[in-house]
Amino acid sequence: MRKIINPWQGANIYHCFGCDSENPLGLRMQFVEEGDHIACYWNPGTHFQGYVNTLHGGIHATLHDELASWVVYTKGKTAGMTSKMEIAYLKPVSTNGEAIKLIGYIKEADKKSITVHTQLFNQQNELSSQAIVIYRIFQEELARKKLYYPGPEAFFEK
């Protein structure tokens, strides 16, 4: 397991709802590399619930979308934007604050897109939701210039 560094943390222009650890309203997601996939261990608080003690479906979707972007940054070695996401909700997730796990990996890639498969497991380690996220990508040079992509080396300690 290798910790992933957030290279944008502390930048004046950076206020991501998904991964800014200083965003008081955000998810504050952090990521690790585990072999061929990227993982996130996240604690769902009560302020993210839909039904009583149950994680809101829109938060499920946001978790999948954010994880997919970090798969693209680190494994795809570029940046882009979500062009399509298909999600299946399978089991509830409690908002009791106990950690859940998400994993994501590249399913397919070509010059214009990367397809990421993501999975979210509840506190009982049951598959709770899964998504296929299609990312429209840019060549690394353009991603660096237009999307503030710092390059793949910026995500890991040297």
Helices and strands as residue ranges (DSSP letters): E 2-3, E 32-34, E 37-42, G 46-48, H 57-74, E 80-89, E 100-109, E 113-121, E 127-137, H 140-146, G 152-155
